[in-house]
Amino acid sequence: RNEKQNKSYICRPGSARKDAKLAKLNYKQIGKTDRYWLVEVELLTGRLHQIRCQLSNLGCPIKGDLKYGAPRSNPDGSISLHSRHVRFTHPVRKEEMEVIAPPFCPVMKSCL
């Protein structure tokens, strides 16, 4: 993690970096066009910019994500990253909360 750049980097297992932290995720392709893939990501750890960094390292940066290698920005400056399933403990009520939205692909202009 580089705080000055507000960016994270991949560190291979066995590297000399002593401050490196494990970052794991699973992903699968659930749709595609001739230029883009729609992937579903399951985070197994929660590191800063983990999805952005790891997908970029695979040669598949997120659409519009200039910081991690996308060739151009989205017209509104956003990146095409959508959280569709979130589970957390409510900070006041201490109840387990879960929010699920349909997967949405702005490139395909539809919910899947």
Summary of the structure (lengths in Angstrom):
residues: 112
radius of gyration: 15.9
end to end distance: 34.1
largest distance: 46.2
contacts: 227
relative contact order: 0.16
helix: 10%
strand: 28%
